[in-house]
Amino acid sequence: MKQPQEIKKAEGKLGVLLPGMGAVATTFIAGCLLARKGIAQPVGSLTQMGTVRLGKRTDNRSPLIKEFVPLAALDDLVFGGWDIFPDNAYESAVHAAVLEQKHLDPIRAELEAIRPMPGVFYPEYVKRLHGTHVKTGTTKAEMVEKVREDIRGFMKQSGCSRAVAVWCGSTEIYIEQSAVHQSMTAFEKGLIDNDPSISNSQIYAWACLKEGVPFSNGAPNLTVDFPAAYELARETNTPITGKDFKTGQTLMKTILAPGLKARMLGLSGWFSTNILGNRDGEVLDDPENFKTKEVSKLGVLDTILQPKVYPDLYGEVHHVVRINYYPPRGDSKEGWDNLDIFGWLGYPMQIKVDFLCRDSILAAPIVLDLALFMDLAKRAGFRGVQEWLSFYWKSPMAAPGLVPEHDLFIQLMKLKNTLRWMRGETPITHIGHEYYD
Ligand SMILES: NC(=O)c1ccc[n+]([C@@H]2O[C@H](COP(=O)([O-])OP(=O)(O)OC[C@H]3O[C@@H](n4cnc5c(N)ncnc54)[C@H](O)[C@@H]3O)[C@@H](O)[C@H]2O)c1
């Protein structure tokens, strides 16, 4: 990443394109529309509510992030996207049952006007859903072209000067990288040959990258996390980031685990289970789709606790993650955690966490921050994997050969220091030289 000499201004409208317009996407859109009208606050959004300290503590300079870096204003966002069901954003929000009617009524007309474009849908990737609002075409290459046409059409119709995309579609079945993912040439050929290892989300992502539209991946799917996508992102000067929004249980995990480690307290087991009843829960009830999520959720502890460096404390951690589809709960998930920890002389202790959270309420501000930061990244001339945005991810993508950072507090420091660096301010190291002189 090169330090930007100049960051282009956020002029004109910014299109926010959402492949998958279910619970998260509609909660995000509704929240932006309500905040715009001053009816509700964008709580949980760093770009809207966060500050960044500059210089020494005694300088008293802590501007709002949105005033420190040139971000698009909420008023300039235009929403669009795709889904495999034809419901408009109002109908979809009612179906998702996250927001109360008192929050949907004031923005009903605006939500109704947001209609998803037909989705790209190879059903083998999400077997529980039977999409009806889908594109037709003989090859995956043709699908990419159709999505590109959609993007251009949307930009023209809505008068946007720029666009970003955030995948909010269902979690796909677990796949690993294969030969087709290793280079742009192999991937382009795979699109023509209808290679079965190319998923729906990869088709959207490829189309976005071809159009130079920054792409964030809210689900744990491969989507943009493979060499061919890195190559295309560099070639088209497009930022990419992912994977899997860090909300709920994993957010708690990356808050608690660094604390235990900071105090050199040992861990012998961490059992996590969830009950949730939304469409996401239904999709994750399929073992092949759950596997994708499980891999993402399990990866977190190792890089925080570093078992190889601290074998006595973290060498044998039994880490189990379960998700149970339980319709009565809807979007109001319950995440239970049992931590078996040990202290001085190995004496055991337990911590129980019961987080009665709301999945989409936690995810919506992340979608907003990613949309705004990825647009900023593009205007600053950044391309490829944006590691400074790992703060938002359960499975942060990292440059090849690098271990991703999971500790929420290190991630936040990295994010804020990147913003300081972008604006030519000194990064903050928290060393207080002035007091030791
Ligand atoms: N809410 C959270 O806290 C959270 C956290 C991490 C990740 N996620 C991920 O975010 C994604 C969205 O979650 P949600 O609760 O909104 O789920 P949801 O089921 O309400 O919405 C997903 C939408 O994607 C659509 N879809 C599926 N395949 C598609 C395709 N090929 N093209 C276009 N649309 C498609 C579905 O029809 C649905 O409307 C899921 O993958 C979920 O795992 C959510």
The ligand as an SDF file (V2000), in Angstrom:
LIG
                    3D

 44 48  0  0  0  0  0  0  0  0999 V2000
  -26.0220  -11.2010   10.7690 N   0  0  0  0  0  0  0  0  0  0  0  0
  -24.8460  -11.5130   11.1910 C   0  0  0  0  0  0  0  0  0  0  0  0
  -24.4990  -11.2620   12.3380 O   0  0  0  0  0  0  0  0  0  0  0  0
  -23.8640  -12.1450   10.2610 C   0  0  0  0  0  0  0  0  0  0  0  0
  -22.5570  -12.3320   10.7050 C   0  0  0  0  0  0  0  0  0  0  0  0
  -21.6380  -12.9050    9.8410 C   0  0  0  0  0  0  0  0  0  0  0  0
  -22.0280  -13.2650    8.5680 C   0  0  0  0  0  0  0  0  0  0  0  0
  -23.3020  -13.1150    8.1880 N   0  0  0  0  0  0  0  0  0  0  0  0
  -23.6320  -13.5700    6.8490 C   0  0  0  0  0  0  0  0  0  0  0  0
  -24.2920  -12.5590    6.1380 O   0  0  0  0  0  0  0  0  0  0  0  0
  -25.1010  -13.1720    5.1670 C   0  0  0  0  0  0  0  0  0  0  0  0
  -26.4950  -12.5520    5.2280 C   0  0  0  0  0  0  0  0  0  0  0  0
  -27.1190  -12.8590    6.4520 O   0  0  0  0  0  0  0  0  0  0  0  0
  -28.6780  -12.6100    6.6190 P   0  0  0  0  0  0  0  0  0  0  0  0
  -29.0210  -12.8360    8.0340 O   0  0  0  0  0  0  0  0  0  0  0  0
  -29.0700  -11.3430    5.9540 O   0  0  0  0  0  0  0  0  0  0  0  0
  -29.2710  -13.8220    5.7660 O   0  0  0  0  0  0  0  0  0  0  0  0
  -30.6460  -13.8610    4.9560 P   0  0  0  0  0  0  0  0  0  0  0  0
  -30.9010  -15.3000    4.6910 O   0  0  0  0  0  0  0  0  0  0  0  0
  -31.7090  -13.0680    5.6330 O   0  0  0  0  0  0  0  0  0  0  0  0
  -30.2910  -13.0800    3.6080 O   0  0  0  0  0  0  0  0  0  0  0  0
  -29.5130  -13.6570    2.6040 C   0  0  0  0  0  0  0  0  0  0  0  0
  -30.1760  -13.3290    1.2900 C   0  0  0  0  0  0  0  0  0  0  0  0
  -29.3260  -13.7850    0.2410 O   0  0  0  0  0  0  0  0  0  0  0  0
  -30.1560  -14.2430   -0.7860 C   0  0  0  0  0  0  0  0  0  0  0  0
  -29.3530  -15.0720   -1.6940 N   0  0  0  0  0  0  0  0  0  0  0  0
  -28.9210  -16.3380   -1.5490 C   0  0  0  0  0  0  0  0  0  0  0  0
  -28.1930  -16.6980   -2.6170 N   0  0  0  0  0  0  0  0  0  0  0  0
  -28.1450  -15.6230   -3.4460 C   0  0  0  0  0  0  0  0  0  0  0  0
  -27.5480  -15.3780   -4.7130 C   0  0  0  0  0  0  0  0  0  0  0  0
  -26.8360  -16.3150   -5.3250 N   0  0  0  0  0  0  0  0  0  0  0  0
  -27.7300  -14.1600   -5.2740 N   0  0  0  0  0  0  0  0  0  0  0  0
  -28.4540  -13.1910   -4.6440 C   0  0  0  0  0  0  0  0  0  0  0  0
  -29.0470  -13.3820   -3.4610 N   0  0  0  0  0  0  0  0  0  0  0  0
  -28.8770  -14.5760   -2.8710 C   0  0  0  0  0  0  0  0  0  0  0  0
  -31.2690  -14.9730   -0.0700 C   0  0  0  0  0  0  0  0  0  0  0  0
  -32.4020  -15.1190   -0.8670 O   0  0  0  0  0  0  0  0  0  0  0  0
  -31.5130  -14.0140    1.1050 C   0  0  0  0  0  0  0  0  0  0  0  0
  -32.5080  -13.0480    0.8140 O   0  0  0  0  0  0  0  0  0  0  0  0
  -25.1000  -14.6850    5.4510 C   0  0  0  0  0  0  0  0  0  0  0  0
  -24.1720  -15.3150    4.6250 O   0  0  0  0  0  0  0  0  0  0  0  0
  -24.6060  -14.7270    6.8660 C   0  0  0  0  0  0  0  0  0  0  0  0
  -23.9570  -15.9420    7.1810 O   0  0  0  0  0  0  0  0  0  0  0  0
  -24.2470  -12.5560    8.9880 C   0  0  0  0  0  0  0  0  0  0  0  0
  1  2  1  0
  2  3  2  0
  2  4  1  0
  4  5  1  0
  4 44  2  0
  5  6  2  0
  6  7  1  0
  7  8  2  0
  8  9  1  0
  8 44  1  0
  9 10  1  0
  9 42  1  0
 10 11  1  0
 11 12  1  0
 11 40  1  0
 12 13  1  0
 13 14  1  0
 14 15  2  0
 14 16  1  0
 14 17  1  0
 17 18  1  0
 18 19  2  0
 18 20  1  0
 18 21  1  0
 21 22  1  0
 22 23  1  0
 23 24  1  0
 23 38  1  0
 24 25  1  0
 25 26  1  0
 25 36  1  0
 26 27  1  0
 26 35  1  0
 27 28  2  0
 28 29  1  0
 29 30  1  0
 29 35  2  0
 30 31  1  0
 30 32  2  0
 32 33  1  0
 33 34  2  0
 34 35  1  0
 36 37  1  0
 36 38  1  0
 38 39  1  0
 40 41  1  0
 40 42  1  0
 42 43  1  0
M  CHG  2   8   1  16  -1
M  END
$$$$
